[in-house]
Amino acid sequence: NLQRNATNAQKVIQETVKRLATNPPVSEAHSALKYAILTPLDKAPAATKEKLELLLKKYL
């Protein structure tokens, strides 16, 4: 029963993430990082950009 609940929770989370990705709610927070990055991204070390790629993807 516990395993079944864990599996069900994973499915619910996966479906929620898919739905949010296709239709994200409107929020200023979605672009807050745009003005928070002080280092020009073309000057940032490649290793740093690679490490933070998931967060920086839309700004690279």
Backbone bond lengths (Angstrom), bond angles and torsions (degrees), N, CA, C in turn:
res aa  C-N    CA-C-N  psi(-1)  N-CA   C-N-CA  omega(-1)  CA-C   N-CA-C  phi
1 N - - - 1.451 - - 1.531 111.30 -
2 L 1.328 116.27 -42.09 1.464 120.42 178.92 1.530 110.69 -64.88
3 Q 1.324 116.66 -41.73 1.468 120.95 178.09 1.525 110.71 -63.35
4 R 1.306 116.70 -40.59 1.465 121.43 179.42 1.533 110.52 -63.92
5 N 1.341 116.44 -40.68 1.463 120.53 177.61 1.526 111.30 -63.77
6 A 1.325 116.77 -41.54 1.466 120.97 179.36 1.523 110.45 -64.15
7 T 1.313 116.91 -43.54 1.466 121.43 178.34 1.523 110.73 -62.61
8 N 1.316 116.33 -43.16 1.463 120.71 178.94 1.530 110.74 -63.93
9 A 1.325 117.32 -41.55 1.467 121.07 178.90 1.527 110.47 -61.73
10 Q 1.323 117.38 -41.26 1.465 121.07 178.18 1.523 110.83 -62.19
11 K 1.309 117.32 -41.85 1.466 121.04 179.34 1.526 110.95 -64.53
12 V 1.329 116.05 -41.69 1.467 120.30 178.97 1.526 110.14 -62.66
13 I 1.320 117.15 -44.58 1.470 121.06 179.64 1.522 110.60 -63.34
14 Q 1.322 117.79 -45.34 1.464 121.16 179.47 1.523 111.19 -59.85
15 E 1.315 117.28 -44.06 1.464 120.80 -179.92 1.528 110.96 -66.51
16 T 1.314 116.99 -39.69 1.465 121.02 178.57 1.520 110.78 -62.93
17 V 1.319 117.17 -44.41 1.467 121.38 178.98 1.522 110.37 -62.47
18 K 1.320 117.96 -42.36 1.472 121.28 177.89 1.523 110.97 -59.85
19 R 1.328 115.81 -46.01 1.467 119.75 -178.40 1.524 111.55 -65.98
20 L 1.313 116.94 -40.93 1.465 119.80 178.74 1.529 111.25 -67.11
21 A 1.322 116.88 -35.13 1.465 120.57 179.92 1.523 111.34 -67.04
22 T 1.321 117.78 -36.34 1.462 120.26 -178.44 1.520 112.57 -81.43
23 N 1.322 116.93 -24.18 1.459 120.37 -178.45 1.532 109.86 -144.96
24 P 1.344 117.13 70.46 1.464 119.23 -176.40 1.526 111.62 -67.81
25 P 1.326 116.75 144.73 1.464 119.17 177.23 1.529 110.10 -67.27
26 V 1.319 116.67 151.38 1.460 121.23 179.47 1.525 108.45 -74.88
27 S 1.329 115.96 128.74 1.461 120.40 179.88 1.524 109.47 -161.11
28 E 1.319 116.49 139.65 1.464 120.38 175.05 1.520 110.81 -65.06
29 A 1.312 117.07 -23.26 1.460 121.22 -179.94 1.526 111.97 -62.12
30 H 1.331 117.49 -24.96 1.461 120.57 -178.35 1.520 112.84 -68.13
31 S 1.318 117.87 -17.55 1.465 120.00 178.10 1.527 111.79 -121.91
32 A 1.323 117.85 12.76 1.466 121.49 -177.80 1.527 111.79 -61.18
33 L 1.307 117.53 -34.64 1.458 121.08 -178.03 1.523 111.87 -66.58
34 K 1.305 116.91 -26.26 1.463 121.78 -178.73 1.533 111.61 -53.67
35 Y 1.315 117.10 -40.36 1.465 121.45 -178.14 1.525 112.95 -99.63
36 A 1.318 117.44 -2.90 1.457 121.26 -179.64 1.525 112.42 -89.26
37 I 1.322 117.22 -19.27 1.466 121.14 -179.16 1.523 108.21 -83.04
38 L 1.330 116.48 115.82 1.460 120.60 -177.21 1.525 112.51 -89.92
39 T 1.312 117.11 -31.93 1.460 121.11 179.79 1.522 109.48 -80.15
40 P 1.335 117.26 128.07 1.474 118.04 174.48 1.533 108.98 -57.16
41 L 1.314 116.65 130.87 1.461 119.50 -174.12 1.524 113.03 -63.25
42 D 1.323 117.96 -25.31 1.465 118.60 177.02 1.528 111.37 -73.14
43 K 1.322 117.92 -13.59 1.469 122.37 177.98 1.532 111.75 -100.99
44 A 1.312 118.01 -11.29 1.466 121.70 -178.81 1.525 109.88 -72.14
45 P 1.331 116.70 143.74 1.468 120.01 178.65 1.534 111.23 -59.85
46 A 1.303 115.50 141.42 1.469 121.01 -179.50 1.523 111.30 -57.86
47 A 1.331 116.69 -38.80 1.469 119.98 -179.35 1.526 111.06 -62.77
48 T 1.316 116.50 -38.61 1.466 120.85 178.81 1.520 110.33 -67.26
49 K 1.330 116.58 -44.90 1.466 120.08 179.21 1.523 110.88 -62.58
50 E 1.319 116.00 -38.44 1.460 120.10 179.56 1.529 110.41 -66.18
51 K 1.332 115.91 -42.88 1.463 120.85 -179.21 1.531 111.69 -64.64
52 L 1.324 116.54 -34.74 1.464 121.84 -176.95 1.528 113.04 -102.66
53 E 1.330 116.55 14.58 1.461 121.42 -173.87 1.529 113.37 -53.39
54 L 1.307 117.30 -41.00 1.464 119.88 -178.27 1.527 111.16 -59.72
55 L 1.329 116.66 -38.29 1.463 120.77 -179.67 1.524 112.60 -81.90
56 L 1.335 116.31 -33.19 1.465 121.04 -173.69 1.519 113.94 -94.71
57 K 1.308 117.51 -5.99 1.469 122.53 -170.57 1.528 113.60 -45.29
58 K 1.308 118.24 -46.19 1.467 118.49 -175.67 1.524 112.94 -77.09
59 Y 1.334 118.20 -7.58 1.461 121.15 178.83 1.523 112.36 -104.61
60 L 1.332 117.28 -8.22 1.471 120.78 -178.94 1.510 111.33 -87.29
